[in-house]
Amino acid sequence: MLPNKWNKIAVVTACLATATVAFANERVFTYTYEPETLVAGTTEFEQLITLRTQRSKDVGQENYNRWEIREELEYGVTDRYTVAGYLNLLQATNYKDPTTGKTTSTSDFKGISIENRYMVLNPAEHAVGLALYLEPGYDGEEAELEQRIILGQRHGDWKWAVNLKHETEWELNEGEYEGEFEVDLGITRQLNNQWSLGLEFRNHNVLPEYDEWKYTAFFIGPVVAFRTEKWWATLTVLPQIWGKNTGGGPQPVNGFELEDHERLNIRLIFGFGL
């Protein structure tokens, strides 16, 4: 038998370890991935809801709203490799053409995606954590392949992460394709055992058929995360701060690129272990 003192220390240590496992994969950002992966043998469900809103009549899309709903099931294959399946359940778009007054509404099932995330450097053991990310997707008419380099680390109550993202999308019936480059950055501070508050930054760029840099847009806004013992939720509100159209289309309105991007993006993710 261990002395009573050491029994207490062992119990406290076990409790802390359990808490660490329980929250190991909570997401404190919604656009920026962190390098940590699930513990081997654990499973988590995540619900993602994104609202992209506020284009303008200058680009023929007044009262624009686009909802995207995705469901994800993650599994820790090893302590370093997490695989996840996405159901891209809904992409619903609604806007009015100001020249005709006609309202356009579309609603599509956007197929499935398979996320693969491998932690090369554990941030608990290295100065900077590093993970590699690969996600193919398919919906019958379109195919896509997304890659990310994920960096991040925690310093006391502060945590940061940076993602370098590249994606190619193919229109299978039309034979067209386009590339996307994106930089995502997040920094947050843990306020207490449940709440954290920070900022996320996003720069998104579109290159149709990789022959011109057509669109770029910059976003920055607050991110807030909440966790309990059984579930967690994270919300980001990202207003566009500047954008540019270099492809000859409608020019930025008041400095905002609104032909391919929106004035405001809002994303909510909540998840729980299974």
Salt bridges, closest charged atoms under 4 A:
GLU26 OE1 - ARG227 NH1 3.16
GLU34 OE1 - LYS159 NZ 2.62
GLU36 OE2 - LYS159 NZ 3.41
GLU46 OE1 - ARG27 NH1 3.75
GLU68 OE2 - ARG52 NH1 3.11
GLU68 OE2 - ARG66 NE 3.02
GLU74 OE2 - ARG117 NH1 3.60
GLU115 OE2 - ARG117 NH1 2.34
GLU135 OE2 - ARG70 NH2 3.08
ASP139 OD2 - LYS110 NZ 3.39
GLU142 OE1 - LYS110 NZ 3.70
GLU146 OE2 - ARG148 NE 2.70
ASP157 OD2 - ARG189 NH2 3.90
GLU167 OE1 - LYS165 NZ 3.41
GLU180 OE1 - HIS204 NE2 2.90
GLU182 OE1 - LYS165 NZ 3.44
GLU182 OE2 - ARG202 NE 2.97
ASP184 OD2 - ARG148 NH1 3.18
GLU257 OE1 - HIS261 ND1 2.64
GLU262 OE1 - ARG52 NE 2.89
GLU262 OE2 - ARG55 NH2 2.59
